[in-house]
Structures are given as C-alpha cells and as structure tokens.
Amino acid sequence: MKTIIDQLALSHALTKEQYLSLLDNMDEQTQKYLIEKAHAVRSSTFEDRVFMRGLIEFTNYCKQNCTYCGIRAD
C-alpha cells in the first residue's frame, strides 16, 4: 500500500482500481502513513498559510439550484 500512497503523493492521481485497493486494504498502519503523506503534501503546498474565499452576491435572485448556496432557486 505504501507504493500506491507514494504514487498518489507524487502524481496526485490514481486509477479507480488503485483507489479501491487502497480503501479495501486500509489498516491502521496504512492510514497513519497516508495521513503523514497528506500532511507533507499540504505543508509543501500551503505551508502554514490560511486562504479564505468569499462569495459576493450582486442580487438575491438566482436561477441555478446549487445545493451549497443560500440563494439557490428552490
């Protein structure tokens, strides 16, 4: 499993079969290794910075129906 996790950390992508294999064979040791690799990738990408985003609404009307939005159509 470490080989798959290492590949994921380098390429940021796996095949469907690799994802399924990783999930089906997840044990405590594999999970710990995955978390360590994820932390290393996050640290190398964002360091200790925090990024904030916000939505600026120009009206309170929208014809779209995005499930996350407070002004969605329904």
C-alpha positions as CSV (number, residue, x, y, z in Angstrom):
1,M,0.0,0.0,0.0
2,K,2.9,2.4,0.6
3,T,3.8,2.3,-3.1
4,I,0.3,3.4,-4.0
5,I,0.3,6.1,-1.4
6,D,3.7,7.3,-2.6
7,Q,2.5,7.4,-6.1
8,L,-0.6,9.4,-5.0
9,A,1.6,11.9,-3.2
10,L,3.8,12.4,-6.3
11,S,1.2,12.4,-9.1
12,H,-2.0,13.5,-7.1
13,A,-3.9,10.9,-9.0
14,L,-4.6,7.1,-9.0
15,T,-6.6,4.8,-11.2
16,K,-10.0,3.7,-10.0
17,E,-8.6,0.2,-9.2
18,Q,-5.8,1.7,-7.1
19,Y,-8.2,3.9,-5.1
20,L,-10.4,0.8,-4.5
21,S,-7.4,-1.3,-3.5
22,L,-6.2,1.4,-1.1
23,L,-9.6,1.7,0.5
24,D,-10.3,-2.0,0.7
25,N,-6.9,-2.7,2.3
26,M,-6.8,0.2,4.8
27,D,-5.4,-0.8,8.1
28,E,-4.2,1.4,11.0
29,Q,-0.5,1.4,9.8
30,T,-1.6,2.3,6.2
31,Q,-3.9,5.0,7.5
32,K,-1.1,6.5,9.6
33,Y,1.2,6.5,6.6
34,L,-1.5,8.1,4.4
35,I,-2.1,10.9,7.0
36,E,1.7,11.6,7.2
37,K,2.0,11.8,3.4
38,A,-1.1,14.1,3.2
39,H,0.3,16.4,5.8
40,A,3.6,16.6,3.9
41,V,1.8,17.4,0.6
42,R,-0.3,20.0,2.4
43,S,2.7,21.6,4.1
44,S,4.7,21.8,0.9
45,T,1.8,23.4,-1.0
46,F,0.4,25.8,1.6
47,E,3.0,25.9,4.4
48,D,1.2,27.5,7.4
49,R,-0.8,30.0,5.4
50,V,-4.6,30.2,5.5
51,F,-6.6,31.1,2.4
52,M,-10.1,32.5,2.6
53,R,-12.6,32.8,-0.1
54,G,-15.9,34.5,-0.2
55,L,-18.9,34.8,-2.5
56,I,-20.0,38.3,-3.4
57,E,-23.7,38.2,-4.3
58,F,-24.9,41.1,-6.5
59,T,-28.6,40.1,-6.2
60,N,-30.6,37.8,-4.1
61,Y,-32.0,36.0,-7.2
62,C,-30.5,33.0,-8.9
63,K,-32.0,30.6,-11.4
64,Q,-29.4,27.9,-10.6
65,N,-30.0,25.3,-7.9
66,C,-26.6,24.7,-6.3
67,T,-27.0,22.7,-3.1
68,Y,-24.4,24.7,-1.2
69,C,-25.8,28.1,-2.0
70,G,-28.0,30.3,0.2
71,I,-29.7,32.0,-2.8
72,R,-30.5,28.9,-4.8
73,A,-33.6,28.7,-6.9
74,D,-35.7,26.5,-4.7
